[in-house]
Amino acid sequence: MPDQRELAIAATLEIPRFVSATVLFQTAMAEQLGISATELHGLQLVISGAATSPTRLARALGMTTGAVTRMLDRMAAQNLVERVPDPADRRRLLVRPLPDRLGEVSDLYSPMARFFGDRLGRLDRRQLAALLGVMTDGRVFAEQEATRLREGVD
């Protein structure tokens, strides 16, 4: 059995491979839907509620609002999302997923969801908490690094 140091090294080496494989999966999924990988990422943010307005979506994707407007136009033409007035502030728009193709998106994700559901179901509470902590910290750090690189901050 590998010791803790060897396991940490193996995990550190596996993370970029996992991320690369995930990018390949997302790209293949986007191709199946007839959209770009960036549009799929945007759709995922809208579906999850993480980006409910064009401005929030632009911020989450690291894009300009103009680029997101064009992307939302393409996504609306594909019956993936709609823009509706914000009932709390009529000057703003909200972005909502359209139900027309959510089943298609769900069907494409189903094998991956089943796989991870099975694997995570094998972990005990302590292992799940540790994994969640690493994943959450990694996501936050990656978002900070993306901002730093985009803004040219050292």
C-alpha positions in Angstrom: 0.0 0.0 0.0 1.4 3.4 -1.0 2.3 5.8 1.9 0.6 9.2 2.3 3.3 11.0 0.3 3.0 8.6 -2.6 -0.7 8.9 -2.6 -0.5 12.7 -2.6 1.8 12.7 -5.5 -0.4 10.2 -7.4 -3.5 12.4 -6.7 -1.6 15.6 -7.8 -0.7 13.9 -11.1 -4.2 12.5 -11.6 -6.0 15.9 -11.2 -4.9 17.4 -14.5 -5.7 14.1 -16.3 -9.1 14.1 -14.8 -9.7 17.8 -15.8 -8.5 17.0 -19.4 -10.9 14.0 -19.6 -13.7 16.2 -18.3 -13.0 18.8 -21.0 -13.1 16.0 -23.6 -16.4 14.8 -22.3 -17.8 18.3 -22.2 -16.6 19.0 -25.8 -18.2 15.7 -27.0 -21.4 16.6 -25.2 -21.5 20.0 -26.7 -21.0 18.5 -30.2 -23.9 16.2 -29.6 -26.1 19.2 -28.7 -24.8 21.2 -31.7 -23.3 24.0 -29.6 -19.9 25.1 -28.5 -18.2 24.0 -25.3 -18.5 27.6 -24.0 -22.2 27.6 -24.7 -22.5 24.3 -22.9 -20.7 25.8 -19.9 -23.0 28.7 -20.0 -26.0 26.5 -20.2 -24.8 24.5 -17.2 -24.4 27.7 -15.2 -27.9 28.8 -16.1 -29.4 25.4 -15.3 -27.7 25.3 -11.9 -28.8 28.9 -11.1 -25.3 30.1 -10.7 -25.8 32.6 -13.5 -29.3 34.0 -13.7 -28.5 37.2 -15.6 -26.4 38.0 -18.7 -24.1 40.1 -16.5 -23.5 37.2 -14.0 -23.1 34.8 -16.9 -20.4 37.0 -18.5 -18.6 37.3 -15.2 -18.8 33.5 -14.6 -17.5 32.8 -18.1 -14.8 35.5 -18.1 -16.5 37.1 -21.2 -17.7 40.6 -22.1 -21.4 41.3 -21.9 -21.4 41.8 -25.6 -19.9 38.4 -26.3 -22.5 36.8 -23.9 -25.3 38.6 -25.6 -24.3 37.0 -28.9 -23.8 33.7 -27.2 -27.3 33.9 -25.7 -28.8 34.8 -29.1 -27.3 31.5 -30.5 -28.5 29.6 -27.5 -32.0 31.0 -27.8 -32.1 30.1 -31.5 -31.2 26.5 -30.4 -34.2 26.5 -27.9 -31.8 26.2 -24.9 -32.5 29.5 -23.0 -34.7 32.5 -23.0 -34.2 36.0 -21.7 -37.1 37.4 -19.7 -37.6 40.7 -17.8 -36.6 40.6 -14.1 -39.8 41.1 -12.2 -37.9 42.8 -9.4 -36.2 45.3 -11.8 -37.7 45.7 -15.3 -34.4 47.3 -16.5 -32.7 43.9 -16.1 -33.0 40.6 -17.8 -33.0 37.1 -16.4 -31.7 34.0 -18.3 -33.7 30.8 -17.9 -33.2 27.4 -19.4 -36.0 26.3 -21.7 -37.5 22.9 -21.0 -37.5 21.8 -24.7 -34.0 20.4 -24.6 -33.4 19.8 -20.9 -34.2 16.1 -21.4 -31.6 15.8 -24.1 -29.0 17.5 -21.8 -30.0 15.2 -19.0 -29.8 12.1 -21.1 -26.2 13.0 -22.2 -25.2 13.5 -18.5 -26.9 10.4 -17.2 -24.0 7.9 -17.6 -21.6 10.3 -15.9 -24.1 11.0 -13.1 -24.6 7.3 -12.5 -20.9 6.6 -12.5 -20.2 9.3 -9.9 -23.3 8.4 -7.9 -22.0 4.9 -7.6 -18.4 5.9 -6.8 -19.4 8.5 -4.2 -21.9 6.0 -2.7 -18.9 3.8 -1.7 -17.2 6.5 0.4 -17.9 7.1 4.1 -18.9 10.4 5.5 -15.4 11.4 6.4 -14.1 10.5 2.9 -16.9 12.5 1.2 -16.2 15.5 3.4 -12.5 15.4 2.6 -13.2 15.0 -1.2 -15.8 17.8 -1.1 -13.3 20.1 0.7 -10.6 19.5 -1.8 -13.0 20.0 -4.8 -14.4 23.2 -3.3 -11.0 24.6 -2.4 -9.7 23.6 -5.9 -12.6 25.3 -7.6 -12.3 28.5 -5.7 -8.5 28.6 -6.3 -9.0 27.9 -10.0 -11.5 30.7 -10.3 -9.0 33.1 -8.5 -6.2 32.0 -10.7 -8.3 32.5 -13.9 -9.1 36.0 -12.7 -5.5 36.7 -11.9 -4.3 35.5 -15.3 -7.1 37.4 -17.2 -6.3 40.6 -15.4 -2.5 40.1 -15.6 -2.2 40.4 -11.8 1.0 38.9 -10.2 
